Amino acid sequence: MAVKRGAWLPEEMIPVPKSVINELIQVRDINIELSKETNLFVRTFEALKRNIERVKNKVKVHFER
């Protein structure tokens, strides 16, 4: 069975099937999306923590009067 050549890996100089390259591209794209979602989650979580701290401080000030 002949390997359909899509590209060559320069380090090893072996033929890589186009289907493997397409699969790697899909994995990369999924990884990018997960990274974006993770960053959004972290920013949201940090904002929630800051809001909780603000509320705690307001409650503390209110009861110290």
N, C-alpha and C positions, 0 to 999 in steps of 0.2 A: 504494500500500500504506500503510495507516494504521499509525502507531506505537502500540503498546499502552503506555499510560503507567503507569509504576510509581512514578516520583518525578520531582522537578525538581531540577536542579543550581542552587542559588541564585546562584552567581557568574555563570553564563552564561544561566540561565533557558531551558534546552533540555530537552525531554522525554527521559527515560532509560528504555529498555525494562526491564521487570522481570527479564528474563533476564540483562541486564548487571549489574544490582544483585546478583542471586544469585551470579553469577560472581565479583564483587568480594568478596562475603562469603566464598565458598569460598577465594579467594586469601588473604584476611585470616586465616582459620582455619588454613590450611596454614602461613602465615608465623608464626603464634603457636606452632604445634607445633614448627616448625624452630627457633625461638628457644629454646624449652624444652630441646630436644635439644642445641642448641649450648651452652647454659649448663651442662647436665649434663656434657657432654664436657669443657668447660673446667675445671669443678670437679674432675672425676675426674683430668684431666691434672695439675692443680696438686697434688692429693693424692699422685699418683705421684711427682712431682718432689720433694715434701717427704720421702716415704718413702725415695727413693734417696739424698737428702742425709743422712738419719739413718743409713742403712746405711753410707754412705761414712765418716761420722764415727765410727761404732762400729768399723769395720775399721781406720781410722787409729789410734784409741786403742788397739786390741788390738795392733797391730804396733809401737806406740811403747813398749810396756812392756818 
